[in-house]
Amino acid sequence: MKGSISLKISSWSRKMKIVIVNVTPMQYTVTFSAVAFSIVFLNIFTVFFLPSHAAVCTAEQYCPKGWKVQRRTNNDATTCDIMEGRKCESPYQCIHSKCGMSFCCANQEAIKRWKMQENEEFSSEDDDRNEL
């Protein structure tokens, strides 16, 4: 009996072709089962035992030294992605960190200047209201 099996392994995006020649039906079944088991085992091993490439950052890696990360109300760091339209609020800028993620960061001096400017605008609005 001659047979061939063509399998496509999507995780590797390659085709693996196994050709089986001159085997009995029992050997064919055993060989096919062994190949199927090997593929399943490799996929399980890859998922559970190989380290993932997910970005893991420490708080010190979010922004360059002298910069602060923008925090949400639950104290999580704010991430951004200009290509997906997730931008940062002023005065923060989208900074790509060493760990592979982008965070909303601002220089501490820029934050101070921005807060002072906001306070000046707020006080000038109050003065305008008082004059009316």
C-alpha positions as CSV (number, residue, x, y, z in Angstrom):
1,M,0.0,0.0,0.0
2,K,1.3,3.4,-0.9
3,G,0.1,6.6,0.8
4,S,1.1,10.1,1.5
5,I,-0.1,12.6,4.1
6,S,0.1,16.3,3.6
7,L,-0.3,18.4,6.7
8,K,-0.2,22.1,7.1
9,I,1.1,23.4,10.4
10,S,-0.4,26.9,10.8
11,S,1.8,28.0,13.7
12,W,4.9,27.5,11.6
13,S,3.3,28.5,8.3
14,R,5.1,25.7,6.5
15,K,3.9,22.5,4.9
16,M,5.1,19.2,6.3
17,K,4.8,16.3,3.9
18,I,5.1,12.7,5.1
19,V,5.4,10.0,2.5
20,I,4.7,6.4,3.6
21,V,5.7,3.7,1.2
22,N,5.2,-0.1,1.4
23,V,3.5,-0.4,4.7
24,T,0.6,-2.5,6.0
25,P,-2.6,-0.7,7.0
26,M,-1.7,-1.3,10.7
27,Q,1.7,0.3,10.3
28,Y,0.1,3.2,8.4
29,T,-2.3,3.8,11.3
30,V,0.4,3.7,13.9
31,T,2.7,6.0,11.8
32,F,-0.1,8.5,11.3
33,S,-1.0,8.4,15.0
34,A,2.6,9.0,16.0
35,V,2.8,12.0,13.6
36,A,-0.4,13.4,14.9
37,F,0.7,12.9,18.5
38,S,4.0,14.6,17.8
39,I,2.3,17.7,16.3
40,V,-0.1,18.0,19.2
41,F,2.8,17.5,21.7
42,L,4.9,20.2,20.0
43,N,2.0,22.7,20.0
44,I,1.2,22.0,23.7
45,F,4.9,22.3,24.6
46,T,5.2,25.6,22.7
47,V,2.2,27.1,24.4
48,F,2.9,26.1,28.0
49,F,6.7,25.8,28.3
50,L,8.4,28.3,26.0
51,P,8.5,31.8,27.3
52,S,6.1,34.2,25.7
53,H,7.2,37.3,23.9
54,A,4.7,39.5,25.7
55,A,6.2,42.7,26.9
56,V,6.6,42.9,30.7
57,C,7.8,46.2,32.0
58,T,8.8,47.4,35.4
59,A,7.6,50.9,36.5
60,E,11.1,52.3,35.9
61,Q,11.0,51.2,32.3
62,Y,7.7,53.0,31.4
63,C,9.3,56.4,30.7
64,P,12.8,57.8,30.4
65,K,14.5,59.2,33.5
66,G,13.1,62.5,34.6
67,W,9.7,61.7,33.0
68,K,6.4,60.6,34.6
69,V,3.9,58.1,33.2
70,Q,0.3,59.2,33.0
71,R,-1.9,57.1,35.4
72,R,-5.6,56.2,35.1
73,T,-8.0,56.5,38.0
74,N,-7.2,52.8,39.0
75,N,-3.5,53.8,39.0
76,D,-2.6,51.7,35.9
77,A,-0.1,53.2,33.5
78,T,-1.7,54.7,30.4
79,T,-0.7,53.0,27.2
80,C,-0.9,54.5,23.7
81,D,-0.6,53.6,20.1
82,I,-0.6,56.4,17.5
83,M,-1.3,54.0,14.6
84,E,-4.5,52.8,16.3
85,G,-5.6,56.3,17.3
86,R,-5.0,55.9,21.1
87,K,-3.3,59.2,21.8
88,C,-2.1,60.8,25.0
89,E,-3.7,63.8,26.7
90,S,-1.7,67.0,26.9
91,P,1.1,67.4,28.1
92,Y,1.9,63.7,27.8
93,Q,3.5,62.2,24.7
94,C,3.4,58.6,23.4
95,I,6.9,57.2,24.2
96,H,8.0,53.7,23.0
97,S,9.7,52.0,26.0
98,K,12.6,49.6,26.0
99,C,10.3,46.7,26.9
100,G,8.3,47.0,23.6
101,M,5.2,48.9,24.8
102,S,4.3,52.6,24.4
103,F,3.2,54.7,27.3
104,C,2.0,58.2,27.8
105,C,4.9,60.1,29.4
106,A,5.7,63.7,30.1
107,N,8.8,65.5,31.3
108,Q,8.3,66.6,34.9
109,E,9.2,70.2,34.0
110,A,6.6,70.1,31.2
111,I,4.0,68.9,33.7
112,K,4.8,71.8,36.0
113,R,4.6,74.4,33.2
114,W,1.3,72.9,32.0
115,K,-0.2,73.0,35.5
116,M,0.9,76.6,35.9
117,Q,-0.6,77.5,32.5
118,E,-3.9,75.7,33.4
119,N,-4.0,77.6,36.8
120,E,-3.4,80.9,35.0
121,E,-6.2,80.2,32.5
122,F,-8.6,79.2,35.2
123,S,-7.8,82.3,37.3
124,S,-8.3,84.6,34.2
125,E,-11.6,83.0,33.5
126,D,-12.7,83.7,37.1
127,D,-11.6,87.3,36.7
128,D,-13.6,87.6,33.5
129,R,-16.7,86.2,35.3
130,N,-16.3,88.6,38.2
131,E,-16.2,91.6,35.9
132,L,-19.5,90.7,34.4
